[in-house]
Amino acid sequence: FMIKKNEESLILRLQNIPIQNVMKIISFPFNFEIFFITVSIFIFIRVITKKDLIFIALGQAILVVFKFTFRRTRPFNNNLFINNLTNKNYRNTSFPSGHSFLASLFCTLLLENKKIKNNRILSTIIRLTPYLVAASRVYLGVHYPSDVLGGLLLGYLYNKLFRKKFKKINFKKIFKKKKKNN
């Protein structure tokens, strides 16, 4: 109970800083309905692969299981003074943060690309992005700090535990059509 009150107090203090539009922009590419457009662009320019999209989608499924397990209500639903600054009507739960999870996972995948990894400025921006997204979600009043930490950690652990095994899967072999013998 005390942790929740401290988290709510932090959100209220953050919401007094006039950076709402900046926080919305930081959060935007990781909105669920926009995210797969974002990913598609990176697939098109050959920074990530279609196989990476499957890896992200499986991770998203795991995230949904966590959300249904914990069923934590959002800060703006628990405290009348916390504003939902997203202008979205969220009906799902807040723990763990899906935006933070996707940012953590997606940015990790981007850093696998040698061109990005070797570009010091770009790789630094990409390494900072998940934390900026996490901060934006707290500022916007839709997540507690522990929600975004959970999302960041889940994204990191999912990648660390399953990425190497997933890369070894040969999807062409799995989905290869059997030729008819005539």
Secondary structure, DSSP 8 states (H G I E B T S, - for coil): -HHHHHHHHHHHHHTTSS-HHHHHHHHGGGSHHHHHHHHHHHHHTTSS-HHHHHHHHHHHHHHHHHHHHH----HHHH-TTS--TT-----S--SS-HHHHHHHHHHHHHTTSHHHHT-HHHHHHHHHHHHHHHHHHHHTTS--HHHHHHHHHHHHHHHHHHHHHHHT--HHHHT-------
